[in-house]
């Protein structure tokens, strides 16, 4: 899964102080409108509560890492997934 647009948002915020201000304040939707984002990415960006670019990037990175883990787990054949059965079975 590519997150190039999300990386571009963080990069733009580092370089453009007005964009950063809009991203961290009430104009976030307008700030991100020029980027090609999935509905889920838009939802995640709207949900971030950050006062600094560092906080914003950390929360966004957390989400990206979680998405990558989900994608990896989905690729692992089910026979290799660990399942825990807390109830012992009697033969």
PyMOL Python script that loads the backbone (N, CA, C, O; Angstrom):
from pymol import cmd

cmd.read_pdbstr("""\
ATOM      1  N   UNK A   1       0.847  -1.178   0.000  1.00  0.00           N
ATOM      2  CA  UNK A   1       0.000   0.000   0.000  1.00  0.00           C
ATOM      3  C   UNK A   1       0.892   1.240   0.000  1.00  0.00           C
ATOM      4  O   UNK A   1       1.773   1.388   0.848  1.00  0.00           O
ATOM      5  N   UNK A   2       0.655   2.109  -0.945  1.00  0.00           N
ATOM      6  CA  UNK A   2       1.462   3.319  -1.066  1.00  0.00           C
ATOM      7  C   UNK A   2       0.806   4.465  -0.309  1.00  0.00           C
ATOM      8  O   UNK A   2      -0.410   4.653  -0.363  1.00  0.00           O
ATOM      9  N   UNK A   3       1.612   5.205   0.377  1.00  0.00           N
ATOM     10  CA  UNK A   3       1.112   6.354   1.133  1.00  0.00           C
ATOM     11  C   UNK A   3       1.844   7.620   0.690  1.00  0.00           C
ATOM     12  O   UNK A   3       2.170   8.480   1.508  1.00  0.00           O
ATOM     13  N   UNK A   4       2.097   7.720  -0.611  1.00  0.00           N
ATOM     14  CA  UNK A   4       2.855   8.848  -1.135  1.00  0.00           C
ATOM     15  C   UNK A   4       2.184  10.185  -0.845  1.00  0.00           C
ATOM     16  O   UNK A   4       2.861  11.158  -0.514  1.00  0.00           O
ATOM     17  N   UNK A   5       0.870  10.240  -0.966  1.00  0.00           N
ATOM     18  CA  UNK A   5       0.165  11.498  -0.705  1.00  0.00           C
ATOM     19  C   UNK A   5       0.291  11.905   0.758  1.00  0.00           C
ATOM     20  O   UNK A   5       0.421  13.090   1.065  1.00  0.00           O
ATOM     21  N   UNK A   6       0.255  10.936   1.653  1.00  0.00           N
ATOM     22  CA  UNK A   6       0.408  11.249   3.078  1.00  0.00           C
ATOM     23  C   UNK A   6       1.813  11.766   3.357  1.00  0.00           C
ATOM     24  O   UNK A   6       1.993  12.700   4.139  1.00  0.00           O
ATOM     25  N   UNK A   7       2.802  11.161   2.719  1.00  0.00           N
ATOM     26  CA  UNK A   7       4.181  11.638   2.873  1.00  0.00           C
ATOM     27  C   UNK A   7       4.333  13.040   2.300  1.00  0.00           C
ATOM     28  O   UNK A   7       5.058  13.868   2.850  1.00  0.00           O
ATOM     29  N   UNK A   8       3.649  13.301   1.196  1.00  0.00           N
ATOM     30  CA  UNK A   8       3.704  14.629   0.578  1.00  0.00           C
ATOM     31  C   UNK A   8       3.072  15.682   1.483  1.00  0.00           C
ATOM     32  O   UNK A   8       3.533  16.822   1.522  1.00  0.00           O
ATOM     33  N   UNK A   9       2.030  15.313   2.203  1.00  0.00           N
ATOM     34  CA  UNK A   9       1.384  16.251   3.123  1.00  0.00           C
ATOM     35  C   UNK A   9       2.357  16.650   4.228  1.00  0.00           C
ATOM     36  O   UNK A   9       2.494  17.833   4.541  1.00  0.00           O
ATOM     37  N   UNK A  10       3.024  15.674   4.812  1.00  0.00           N
ATOM     38  CA  UNK A  10       3.984  15.976   5.876  1.00  0.00           C
ATOM     39  C   UNK A  10       5.143  16.809   5.320  1.00  0.00           C
ATOM     40  O   UNK A  10       5.569  17.774   5.953  1.00  0.00           O
ATOM     41  N   UNK A  11       5.643  16.449   4.164  1.00  0.00           N
ATOM     42  CA  UNK A  11       6.721  17.212   3.546  1.00  0.00           C
ATOM     43  C   UNK A  11       6.318  18.644   3.246  1.00  0.00           C
ATOM     44  O   UNK A  11       7.093  19.573   3.474  1.00  0.00           O
ATOM     45  N   UNK A  12       5.116  18.823   2.738  1.00  0.00           N
ATOM     46  CA  UNK A  12       4.620  20.170   2.448  1.00  0.00           C
ATOM     47  C   UNK A  12       4.490  20.976   3.731  1.00  0.00           C
ATOM     48  O   UNK A  12       4.808  22.165   3.758  1.00  0.00           O
ATOM     49  N   UNK A  13       4.023  20.331   4.794  1.00  0.00           N
ATOM     50  CA  UNK A  13       3.878  21.031   6.081  1.00  0.00           C
ATOM     51  C   UNK A  13       5.225  21.482   6.634  1.00  0.00           C
ATOM     52  O   UNK A  13       5.311  22.521   7.288  1.00  0.00           O
ATOM     53  N   UNK A  14       6.256  20.720   6.379  1.00  0.00           N
ATOM     54  CA  UNK A  14       7.604  21.100   6.850  1.00  0.00           C
ATOM     55  C   UNK A  14       8.121  22.314   6.081  1.00  0.00           C
ATOM     56  O   UNK A  14       8.784  23.181   6.652  1.00  0.00           O
ATOM     57  N   UNK A  15       7.819  22.373   4.801  1.00  0.00           N
ATOM     58  CA  UNK A  15       8.351  23.436   3.952  1.00  0.00           C
ATOM     59  C   UNK A  15       7.481  24.689   3.880  1.00  0.00           C
ATOM     60  O   UNK A  15       7.992  25.785   3.646  1.00  0.00           O
ATOM     61  N   UNK A  16       6.165  24.535   4.079  1.00  0.00           N
ATOM     62  CA  UNK A  16       5.229  25.647   3.880  1.00  0.00           C
ATOM     63  C   UNK A  16       4.525  25.970   5.199  1.00  0.00           C
ATOM     64  O   UNK A  16       3.636  25.236   5.632  1.00  0.00           O
ATOM     65  N   UNK A  17       4.925  27.064   5.826  1.00  0.00           N
ATOM     66  CA  UNK A  17       4.396  27.421   7.158  1.00  0.00           C
ATOM     67  C   UNK A  17       2.895  27.698   7.130  1.00  0.00           C
ATOM     68  O   UNK A  17       2.199  27.370   8.091  1.00  0.00           O
ATOM     69  N   UNK A  18       2.379  28.293   6.051  1.00  0.00           N
ATOM     70  CA  UNK A  18       0.937  28.549   5.970  1.00  0.00           C
ATOM     71  C   UNK A  18       0.164  27.238   5.872  1.00  0.00           C
ATOM     72  O   UNK A  18      -0.874  27.070   6.511  1.00  0.00           O
ATOM     73  N   UNK A  19       0.683  26.312   5.065  1.00  0.00           N
ATOM     74  CA  UNK A  19       0.058  24.995   4.953  1.00  0.00           C
ATOM     75  C   UNK A  19       0.065  24.300   6.313  1.00  0.00           C
ATOM     76  O   UNK A  19      -0.937  23.712   6.719  1.00  0.00           O
ATOM     77  N   UNK A  20       1.194  24.369   7.012  1.00  0.00           N
ATOM     78  CA  UNK A  20       1.291  23.769   8.344  1.00  0.00           C
ATOM     79  C   UNK A  20       0.247  24.362   9.285  1.00  0.00           C
ATOM     80  O   UNK A  20      -0.438  23.633  10.002  1.00  0.00           O
ATOM     81  N   UNK A  21       0.132  25.675   9.277  1.00  0.00           N
ATOM     82  CA  UNK A  21      -0.859  26.338  10.133  1.00  0.00           C
ATOM     83  C   UNK A  21      -2.266  25.847   9.805  1.00  0.00           C
ATOM     84  O   UNK A  21      -3.040  25.530  10.708  1.00  0.00           O
ATOM     85  N   UNK A  22      -2.599  25.782   8.519  1.00  0.00           N
ATOM     86  CA  UNK A  22      -3.926  25.308   8.108  1.00  0.00           C
ATOM     87  C   UNK A  22      -4.131  23.842   8.490  1.00  0.00           C
ATOM     88  O   UNK A  22      -5.219  23.457   8.918  1.00  0.00           O
ATOM     89  N   UNK A  23      -3.097  23.034   8.339  1.00  0.00           N
ATOM     90  CA  UNK A  23      -3.186  21.603   8.647  1.00  0.00           C
ATOM     91  C   UNK A  23      -3.451  21.356  10.127  1.00  0.00           C
ATOM     92  O   UNK A  23      -4.203  20.450  10.486  1.00  0.00           O
ATOM     93  N   UNK A  24      -2.833  22.163  10.983  1.00  0.00           N
ATOM     94  CA  UNK A  24      -2.967  21.965  12.425  1.00  0.00           C
ATOM     95  C   UNK A  24      -4.148  22.714  13.028  1.00  0.00           C
ATOM     96  O   UNK A  24      -4.436  22.562  14.215  1.00  0.00           O
ATOM     97  N   UNK A  25      -4.829  23.514  12.227  1.00  0.00           N
ATOM     98  CA  UNK A  25      -5.944  24.295  12.750  1.00  0.00           C
ATOM     99  C   UNK A  25      -7.230  23.966  12.003  1.00  0.00           C
ATOM    100  O   UNK A  25      -7.359  22.883  11.432  1.00  0.00           O
ATOM    101  N   UNK A  26      -8.141  24.856  12.006  1.00  0.00           N
ATOM    102  CA  UNK A  26      -9.494  24.584  11.506  1.00  0.00           C
ATOM    103  C   UNK A  26      -9.608  24.494   9.987  1.00  0.00           C
ATOM    104  O   UNK A  26     -10.704  24.254   9.481  1.00  0.00           O
ATOM    105  N   UNK A  27      -8.535  24.675   9.253  1.00  0.00           N
ATOM    106  CA  UNK A  27      -8.610  24.627   7.790  1.00  0.00           C
ATOM    107  C   UNK A  27      -7.984  23.355   7.216  1.00  0.00           C
ATOM    108  O   UNK A  27      -7.519  23.347   6.077  1.00  0.00           O
ATOM    109  N   UNK A  28      -7.976  22.304   7.991  1.00  0.00           N
ATOM    110  CA  UNK A  28      -7.321  21.066   7.562  1.00  0.00           C
ATOM    111  C   UNK A  28      -7.948  20.507   6.290  1.00  0.00           C
ATOM    112  O   UNK A  28      -7.236  20.110   5.367  1.00  0.00           O
ATOM    113  N   UNK A  29      -9.268  20.474   6.239  1.00  0.00           N
ATOM    114  CA  UNK A  29      -9.946  19.905   5.066  1.00  0.00           C
ATOM    115  C   UNK A  29      -9.545  20.655   3.797  1.00  0.00           C
ATOM    116  O   UNK A  29      -9.298  20.036   2.762  1.00  0.00           O
ATOM    117  N   UNK A  30      -9.480  21.957   3.871  1.00  0.00           N
ATOM    118  CA  UNK A  30      -9.071  22.756   2.722  1.00  0.00           C
ATOM    119  C   UNK A  30      -7.599  22.496   2.389  1.00  0.00           C
ATOM    120  O   UNK A  30      -7.232  22.423   1.216  1.00  0.00           O
ATOM    121  N   UNK A  31      -6.769  22.358   3.405  1.00  0.00           N
ATOM    122  CA  UNK A  31      -5.338  22.137   3.184  1.00  0.00           C
ATOM    123  C   UNK A  31      -5.080  20.820   2.464  1.00  0.00           C
ATOM    124  O   UNK A  31      -4.216  20.757   1.589  1.00  0.00           O
ATOM    125  N   UNK A  32      -5.810  19.770   2.814  1.00  0.00           N
ATOM    126  CA  UNK A  32      -5.547  18.454   2.217  1.00  0.00           C
ATOM    127  C   UNK A  32      -6.312  18.229   0.922  1.00  0.00           C
ATOM    128  O   UNK A  32      -6.129  17.199   0.274  1.00  0.00           O
ATOM    129  N   UNK A  33      -7.157  19.162   0.535  1.00  0.00           N
ATOM    130  CA  UNK A  33      -8.014  18.963  -0.644  1.00  0.00           C
ATOM    131  C   UNK A  33      -7.221  18.819  -1.942  1.00  0.00           C
ATOM    132  O   UNK A  33      -7.726  18.224  -2.894  1.00  0.00           O
ATOM    133  N   UNK A  34      -6.015  19.336  -2.010  1.00  0.00           N
ATOM    134  CA  UNK A  34      -5.239  19.257  -3.253  1.00  0.00           C
ATOM    135  C   UNK A  34      -4.497  17.940  -3.423  1.00  0.00           C
ATOM    136  O   UNK A  34      -3.845  17.720  -4.444  1.00  0.00           O
ATOM    137  N   UNK A  35      -4.592  17.062  -2.430  1.00  0.00           N
ATOM    138  CA  UNK A  35      -3.899  15.772  -2.489  1.00  0.00           C
ATOM    139  C   UNK A  35      -4.882  14.660  -2.832  1.00  0.00           C
ATOM    140  O   UNK A  35      -6.045  14.696  -2.428  1.00  0.00           O
ATOM    141  N   UNK A  36      -4.399  13.673  -3.581  1.00  0.00           N
ATOM    142  CA  UNK A  36      -5.222  12.507  -3.917  1.00  0.00           C
ATOM    143  C   UNK A  36      -5.172  11.532  -2.750  1.00  0.00           C
ATOM    144  O   UNK A  36      -4.152  10.888  -2.505  1.00  0.00           O
ATOM    145  N   UNK A  37      -6.282  11.430  -2.036  1.00  0.00           N
ATOM    146  CA  UNK A  37      -6.360  10.583  -0.839  1.00  0.00           C
ATOM    147  C   UNK A  37      -7.555   9.661  -0.930  1.00  0.00           C
ATOM    148  O   UNK A  37      -8.571   9.987  -1.544  1.00  0.00           O
ATOM    149  N   UNK A  38      -7.416   8.505  -0.311  1.00  0.00           N
ATOM    150  CA  UNK A  38      -8.565   7.607  -0.213  1.00  0.00           C
ATOM    151  C   UNK A  38      -9.510   8.154   0.855  1.00  0.00           C
ATOM    152  O   UNK A  38      -9.096   8.964   1.684  1.00  0.00           O
ATOM    153  N   UNK A  39     -10.757   7.728   0.847  1.00  0.00           N
ATOM    154  CA  UNK A  39     -11.678   8.161   1.909  1.00  0.00           C
ATOM    155  C   UNK A  39     -11.150   7.809   3.306  1.00  0.00           C
ATOM    156  O   UNK A  39     -11.327   8.582   4.247  1.00  0.00           O
ATOM    157  N   UNK A  40     -10.507   6.653   3.440  1.00  0.00           N
ATOM    158  CA  UNK A  40      -9.957   6.265   4.738  1.00  0.00           C
ATOM    159  C   UNK A  40      -8.818   7.183   5.165  1.00  0.00           C
ATOM    160  O   UNK A  40      -8.725   7.557   6.334  1.00  0.00           O
ATOM    161  N   UNK A  41      -7.957   7.543   4.227  1.00  0.00           N
ATOM    162  CA  UNK A  41      -6.867   8.465   4.544  1.00  0.00           C
ATOM    163  C   UNK A  41      -7.419   9.825   4.970  1.00  0.00           C
ATOM    164  O   UNK A  41      -6.916  10.432   5.916  1.00  0.00           O
ATOM    165  N   UNK A  42      -8.450  10.302   4.276  1.00  0.00           N
ATOM    166  CA  UNK A  42      -9.084  11.576   4.663  1.00  0.00           C
ATOM    167  C   UNK A  42      -9.645  11.488   6.079  1.00  0.00           C
ATOM    168  O   UNK A  42      -9.499  12.413   6.878  1.00  0.00           O
ATOM    169  N   UNK A  43     -10.290  10.356   6.376  1.00  0.00           N
ATOM    170  CA  UNK A  43     -10.874  10.167   7.703  1.00  0.00           C
ATOM    171  C   UNK A  43      -9.790  10.208   8.776  1.00  0.00           C
ATOM    172  O   UNK A  43      -9.952  10.854   9.812  1.00  0.00           O
ATOM    173  N   UNK A  44      -8.691   9.518   8.519  1.00  0.00           N
ATOM    174  CA  UNK A  44      -7.584   9.479   9.476  1.00  0.00           C
ATOM    175  C   UNK A  44      -6.991  10.874   9.671  1.00  0.00           C
ATOM    176  O   UNK A  44      -6.736  11.289  10.801  1.00  0.00           O
ATOM    177  N   UNK A  45      -6.774  11.592   8.578  1.00  0.00           N
ATOM    178  CA  UNK A  45      -6.212  12.945   8.676  1.00  0.00           C
ATOM    179  C   UNK A  45      -7.130  13.875   9.466  1.00  0.00           C
ATOM    180  O   UNK A  45      -6.657  14.704  10.244  1.00  0.00           O
ATOM    181  N   UNK A  46      -8.438  13.739   9.268  1.00  0.00           N
ATOM    182  CA  UNK A  46      -9.390  14.574  10.017  1.00  0.00           C
ATOM    183  C   UNK A  46      -9.364  14.252  11.507  1.00  0.00           C
ATOM    184  O   UNK A  46      -9.615  15.126  12.337  1.00  0.00           O
ATOM    185  N   UNK A  47      -9.066  13.013  11.845  1.00  0.00           N
ATOM    186  CA  UNK A  47      -9.131  12.564  13.240  1.00  0.00           C
ATOM    187  C   UNK A  47      -7.878  12.899  14.050  1.00  0.00           C
ATOM    188  O   UNK A  47      -7.907  12.841  15.279  1.00  0.00           O
ATOM    189  N   UNK A  48      -6.803  13.242  13.392  1.00  0.00           N
ATOM    190  CA  UNK A  48      -5.553  13.536  14.105  1.00  0.00           C
ATOM    191  C   UNK A  48      -5.721  14.798  14.942  1.00  0.00           C
ATOM    192  O   UNK A  48      -6.211  15.821  14.466  1.00  0.00           O
ATOM    193  N   UNK A  49      -5.304  14.699  16.195  1.00  0.00           N
ATOM    194  CA  UNK A  49      -5.344  15.834  17.117  1.00  0.00           C
ATOM    195  C   UNK A  49      -3.902  16.167  17.482  1.00  0.00           C
ATOM    196  O   UNK A  49      -3.301  15.512  18.333  1.00  0.00           O
ATOM    197  N   UNK A  50      -3.351  17.193  16.829  1.00  0.00           N
ATOM    198  CA  UNK A  50      -1.937  17.525  17.031  1.00  0.00           C
ATOM    199  C   UNK A  50      -1.754  19.033  17.086  1.00  0.00           C
ATOM    200  O   UNK A  50      -2.452  19.796  16.419  1.00  0.00           O
ATOM    201  N   UNK A  51      -0.792  19.431  17.901  1.00  0.00           N
ATOM    202  CA  UNK A  51      -0.445  20.846  18.011  1.00  0.00           C
ATOM    203  C   UNK A  51       0.836  21.177  17.255  1.00  0.00           C
ATOM    204  O   UNK A  51       1.116  22.343  16.974  1.00  0.00           O
ATOM    205  N   UNK A  52       1.608  20.147  16.927  1.00  0.00           N
ATOM    206  CA  UNK A  52       2.882  20.342  16.222  1.00  0.00           C
ATOM    207  C   UNK A  52       2.970  19.365  15.052  1.00  0.00           C
ATOM    208  O   UNK A  52       2.239  18.376  14.995  1.00  0.00           O
ATOM    209  N   UNK A  53       3.871  19.659  14.129  1.00  0.00           N
ATOM    210  CA  UNK A  53       4.085  18.751  13.003  1.00  0.00           C
ATOM    211  C   UNK A  53       4.629  17.418  13.489  1.00  0.00           C
ATOM    212  O   UNK A  53       4.338  16.378  12.898  1.00  0.00           O
ATOM    213  N   UNK A  54       5.414  17.437  14.555  1.00  0.00           N
ATOM    214  CA  UNK A  54       5.946  16.187  15.103  1.00  0.00           C
ATOM    215  C   UNK A  54       4.824  15.286  15.614  1.00  0.00           C
ATOM    216  O   UNK A  54       4.817  14.083  15.353  1.00  0.00           O
ATOM    217  N   UNK A  55       3.884  15.872  16.338  1.00  0.00           N
ATOM    218  CA  UNK A  55       2.746  15.101  16.833  1.00  0.00           C
ATOM    219  C   UNK A  55       1.899  14.581  15.680  1.00  0.00           C
ATOM    220  O   UNK A  55       1.457  13.432  15.685  1.00  0.00           O
ATOM    221  N   UNK A  56       1.680  15.436  14.700  1.00  0.00           N
ATOM    222  CA  UNK A  56       0.893  15.057  13.529  1.00  0.00           C
ATOM    223  C   UNK A  56       1.551  13.877  12.813  1.00  0.00           C
ATOM    224  O   UNK A  56       0.900  12.873  12.522  1.00  0.00           O
ATOM    225  N   UNK A  57       2.850  14.010  12.535  1.00  0.00           N
ATOM    226  CA  UNK A  57       3.576  12.964  11.816  1.00  0.00           C
ATOM    227  C   UNK A  57       3.626  11.660  12.617  1.00  0.00           C
ATOM    228  O   UNK A  57       3.514  10.577  12.041  1.00  0.00           O
ATOM    229  N   UNK A  58       3.792  11.755  13.928  1.00  0.00           N
ATOM    230  CA  UNK A  58       3.838  10.558  14.768  1.00  0.00           C
ATOM    231  C   UNK A  58       2.509   9.799  14.703  1.00  0.00           C
ATOM    232  O   UNK A  58       2.497   8.579  14.540  1.00  0.00           O
ATOM    233  N   UNK A  59       1.393  10.520  14.831  1.00  0.00           N
ATOM    234  CA  UNK A  59       0.083   9.876  14.774  1.00  0.00           C
ATOM    235  C   UNK A  59      -0.182   9.277  13.404  1.00  0.00           C
ATOM    236  O   UNK A  59      -0.739   8.185  13.293  1.00  0.00           O
ATOM    237  N   UNK A  60       0.216   9.990  12.367  1.00  0.00           N
ATOM    238  CA  UNK A  60       0.032   9.480  11.012  1.00  0.00           C
ATOM    239  C   UNK A  60       0.891   8.235  10.789  1.00  0.00           C
ATOM    240  O   UNK A  60       0.433   7.262  10.190  1.00  0.00           O
ATOM    241  N   UNK A  61       2.121   8.265  11.265  1.00  0.00           N
ATOM    242  CA  UNK A  61       3.006   7.108  11.131  1.00  0.00           C
ATOM    243  C   UNK A  61       2.446   5.900  11.885  1.00  0.00           C
ATOM    244  O   UNK A  61       2.527   4.773  11.397  1.00  0.00           O
ATOM    245  N   UNK A  62       1.889   6.127  13.051  1.00  0.00           N
ATOM    246  CA  UNK A  62       1.253   5.037  13.807  1.00  0.00           C
ATOM    247  C   UNK A  62       0.184   4.354  12.965  1.00  0.00           C
ATOM    248  O   UNK A  62       0.113   3.126  12.914  1.00  0.00           O
ATOM    249  N   UNK A  63      -0.640   5.147  12.311  1.00  0.00           N
ATOM    250  CA  UNK A  63      -1.708   4.591  11.484  1.00  0.00           C
ATOM    251  C   UNK A  63      -1.126   3.819  10.295  1.00  0.00           C
ATOM    252  O   UNK A  63      -1.581   2.720   9.978  1.00  0.00           O
ATOM    253  N   UNK A  64      -0.117   4.403   9.641  1.00  0.00           N
ATOM    254  CA  UNK A  64       0.494   3.745   8.481  1.00  0.00           C
ATOM    255  C   UNK A  64       1.102   2.401   8.882  1.00  0.00           C
ATOM    256  O   UNK A  64       0.920   1.406   8.180  1.00  0.00           O
ATOM    257  N   UNK A  65       1.813   2.365   9.990  1.00  0.00           N
ATOM    258  CA  UNK A  65       2.418   1.114  10.464  1.00  0.00           C
ATOM    259  C   UNK A  65       1.329   0.076  10.743  1.00  0.00           C
ATOM    260  O   UNK A  65       1.482  -1.098  10.405  1.00  0.00           O
ATOM    261  N   UNK A  66       0.242   0.508  11.354  1.00  0.00           N
ATOM    262  CA  UNK A  66      -0.879  -0.401  11.609  1.00  0.00           C
ATOM    263  C   UNK A  66      -1.456  -0.966  10.321  1.00  0.00           C
ATOM    264  O   UNK A  66      -1.806  -2.144  10.259  1.00  0.00           O
ATOM    265  N   UNK A  67      -1.556  -0.130   9.293  1.00  0.00           N
ATOM    266  CA  UNK A  67      -2.067  -0.584   7.999  1.00  0.00           C
ATOM    267  C   UNK A  67      -1.122  -1.587   7.359  1.00  0.00           C
ATOM    268  O   UNK A  67      -1.562  -2.572   6.766  1.00  0.00           O
ATOM    269  N   UNK A  68       0.162  -1.338   7.478  1.00  0.00           N
ATOM    270  CA  UNK A  68       1.142  -2.266   6.907  1.00  0.00           C
ATOM    271  C   UNK A  68       1.113  -3.609   7.624  1.00  0.00           C
ATOM    272  O   UNK A  68       1.259  -4.654   6.991  1.00  0.00           O
ATOM    273  N   UNK A  69       0.926  -3.588   8.936  1.00  0.00           N
ATOM    274  CA  UNK A  69       0.821  -4.842   9.689  1.00  0.00           C
ATOM    275  C   UNK A  69      -0.408  -5.628   9.248  1.00  0.00           C
ATOM    276  O   UNK A  69      -0.338  -6.842   9.057  1.00  0.00           O
ATOM    277  N   UNK A  70      -1.534  -4.934   9.087  1.00  0.00           N
ATOM    278  CA  UNK A  70      -2.761  -5.598   8.627  1.00  0.00           C
ATOM    279  C   UNK A  70      -2.552  -6.224   7.246  1.00  0.00           C
ATOM    280  O   UNK A  70      -2.975  -7.353   6.997  1.00  0.00           O
ATOM    281  N   UNK A  71      -1.905  -5.488   6.363  1.00  0.00           N
ATOM    282  CA  UNK A  71      -1.666  -5.999   5.013  1.00  0.00           C
ATOM    283  C   UNK A  71      -0.761  -7.220   5.048  1.00  0.00           C
ATOM    284  O   UNK A  71      -0.981  -8.175   4.303  1.00  0.00           O
ATOM    285  N   UNK A  72       0.253  -7.199   5.903  1.00  0.00           N
ATOM    286  CA  UNK A  72       1.167  -8.332   6.021  1.00  0.00           C
ATOM    287  C   UNK A  72       0.434  -9.561   6.566  1.00  0.00           C
ATOM    288  O   UNK A  72       0.577 -10.662   6.033  1.00  0.00           O
ATOM    289  N   UNK A  73      -0.336  -9.373   7.607  1.00  0.00           N
ATOM    290  CA  UNK A  73      -1.071 -10.489   8.211  1.00  0.00           C
ATOM    291  C   UNK A  73      -2.048 -11.090   7.215  1.00  0.00           C
ATOM    292  O   UNK A  73      -2.234 -12.307   7.183  1.00  0.00           O
ATOM    293  N   UNK A  74      -2.669 -10.255   6.409  1.00  0.00           N
ATOM    294  CA  UNK A  74      -3.629 -10.750   5.415  1.00  0.00           C
ATOM    295  C   UNK A  74      -2.943 -11.623   4.366  1.00  0.00           C
ATOM    296  O   UNK A  74      -3.591 -12.470   3.751  1.00  0.00           O
ATOM    297  N   UNK A  75      -1.641 -11.430   4.153  1.00  0.00           N
ATOM    298  CA  UNK A  75      -0.910 -12.212   3.158  1.00  0.00           C
ATOM    299  C   UNK A  75      -0.417 -13.547   3.702  1.00  0.00           C
ATOM    300  O   UNK A  75      -0.083 -14.443   2.926  1.00  0.00           O
ATOM    301  N   UNK A  76      -0.369 -13.692   5.013  1.00  0.00           N
ATOM    302  CA  UNK A  76       0.127 -14.925   5.613  1.00  0.00           C
ATOM    303  C   UNK A  76      -0.955 -15.998   5.472  1.00  0.00           C
ATOM    304  O   UNK A  76      -2.093 -15.782   5.888  1.00  0.00           O
ATOM    305  N   UNK A  77      -0.614 -17.141   4.896  1.00  0.00           N
ATOM    306  CA  UNK A  77      -1.610 -18.209   4.770  1.00  0.00           C
ATOM    307  C   UNK A  77      -2.179 -18.584   6.140  1.00  0.00           C
ATOM    308  O   UNK A  77      -1.455 -18.642   7.133  1.00  0.00           O
ATOM    309  N   UNK A  78      -3.469 -18.833   6.172  1.00  0.00           N
ATOM    310  CA  UNK A  78      -4.135 -19.087   7.448  1.00  0.00           C
ATOM    311  C   UNK A  78      -3.555 -20.287   8.195  1.00  0.00           C
ATOM    312  O   UNK A  78      -3.636 -20.331   9.422  1.00  0.00           O
ATOM    313  N   UNK A  79      -2.973 -21.257   7.494  1.00  0.00           N
ATOM    314  CA  UNK A  79      -2.392 -22.432   8.154  1.00  0.00           C
ATOM    315  C   UNK A  79      -1.198 -22.039   9.024  1.00  0.00           C
ATOM    316  O   UNK A  79      -0.841 -22.766   9.951  1.00  0.00           O
ATOM    317  N   UNK A  80      -0.586 -20.901   8.731  1.00  0.00           N
ATOM    318  CA  UNK A  80       0.585 -20.468   9.490  1.00  0.00           C
ATOM    319  C   UNK A  80       0.250 -19.460  10.580  1.00  0.00           C
ATOM    320  O   UNK A  80       1.117 -19.093  11.373  1.00  0.00           O
ATOM    321  N   UNK A  81      -0.978 -19.017  10.626  1.00  0.00           N
ATOM    322  CA  UNK A  81      -1.360 -18.069  11.669  1.00  0.00           C
ATOM    323  C   UNK A  81      -1.499 -18.797  12.991  1.00  0.00           C
ATOM    324  O   UNK A  81      -2.013 -19.913  13.054  1.00  0.00           O
ATOM    325  N   UNK A  82      -1.045 -18.167  14.014  1.00  0.00           N
ATOM    326  CA  UNK A  82      -1.122 -18.746  15.348  1.00  0.00           C
ATOM    327  C   UNK A  82      -2.528 -18.542  15.899  1.00  0.00           C
ATOM    328  O   UNK A  82      -3.047 -17.426  15.907  1.00  0.00           O
ATOM    329  N   UNK A  83      -3.120 -19.601  16.345  1.00  0.00           N
ATOM    330  CA  UNK A  83      -4.430 -19.494  16.992  1.00  0.00           C
ATOM    331  C   UNK A  83      -4.304 -20.081  18.378  1.00  0.00           C
ATOM    332  O   UNK A  83      -3.672 -21.121  18.567  1.00  0.00           O
ATOM    333  N   UNK A  84      -4.890 -19.435  19.321  1.00  0.00           N
ATOM    334  CA  UNK A  84      -4.832 -19.862  20.701  1.00  0.00           C
ATOM    335  C   UNK A  84      -6.211 -20.326  21.130  1.00  0.00           C
ATOM    336  O   UNK A  84      -7.183 -19.573  21.057  1.00  0.00           O
ATOM    337  N   UNK A  85      -6.288 -21.534  21.564  1.00  0.00           N
ATOM    338  CA  UNK A  85      -7.554 -22.074  22.072  1.00  0.00           C
ATOM    339  C   UNK A  85      -7.420 -22.224  23.574  1.00  0.00           C
ATOM    340  O   UNK A  85      -6.739 -23.134  24.047  1.00  0.00           O
ATOM    341  N   UNK A  86      -8.062 -21.340  24.332  1.00  0.00           N
ATOM    342  CA  UNK A  86      -7.891 -21.378  25.786  1.00  0.00           C
ATOM    343  C   UNK A  86      -8.570 -22.578  26.450  1.00  0.00           C
ATOM    344  O   UNK A  86      -8.318 -22.861  27.621  1.00  0.00           O
ATOM    345  N   UNK A  87      -9.422 -23.277  25.715  1.00  0.00           N
ATOM    346  CA  UNK A  87     -10.118 -24.439  26.294  1.00  0.00           C
ATOM    347  C   UNK A  87      -9.439 -25.709  25.782  1.00  0.00           C
ATOM    348  O   UNK A  87      -9.500 -26.013  24.591  1.00  0.00           O
ATOM    349  N   UNK A  88      -8.795 -26.442  26.679  1.00  0.00           N
ATOM    350  CA  UNK A  88      -8.136 -27.671  26.215  1.00  0.00           C
ATOM    351  C   UNK A  88      -9.171 -28.691  25.727  1.00  0.00           C
ATOM    352  O   UNK A  88     -10.246 -28.837  26.308  1.00  0.00           O
ATOM    353  N   UNK A  89      -8.827 -29.370  24.676  1.00  0.00           N
ATOM    354  CA  UNK A  89      -9.726 -30.382  24.086  1.00  0.00           C
ATOM    355  C   UNK A  89      -9.304 -31.760  24.589  1.00  0.00           C
ATOM    356  O   UNK A  89      -8.123 -32.109  24.578  1.00  0.00           O
ATOM    357  N   UNK A  90     -10.273 -32.517  25.019  1.00  0.00           N
ATOM    358  CA  UNK A  90     -10.001 -33.893  25.444  1.00  0.00           C
ATOM    359  C   UNK A  90     -10.250 -34.820  24.277  1.00  0.00           C
ATOM    360  O   UNK A  90     -11.250 -34.697  23.569  1.00  0.00           O
ATOM    361  N   UNK A  91      -9.349 -35.730  24.085  1.00  0.00           N
ATOM    362  CA  UNK A  91      -9.476 -36.655  22.955  1.00  0.00           C
ATOM    363  C   UNK A  91     -10.415 -37.768  23.270  1.00  0.00           C
ATOM    364  O   UNK A  91     -10.642 -38.641  22.432  1.00  0.00           O
TER     365      UNK A  91
END
""", "prot")
cmd.dss("prot")
cmd.show_as("cartoon", "prot")
cmd.util.cbc("prot")
cmd.orient("prot")
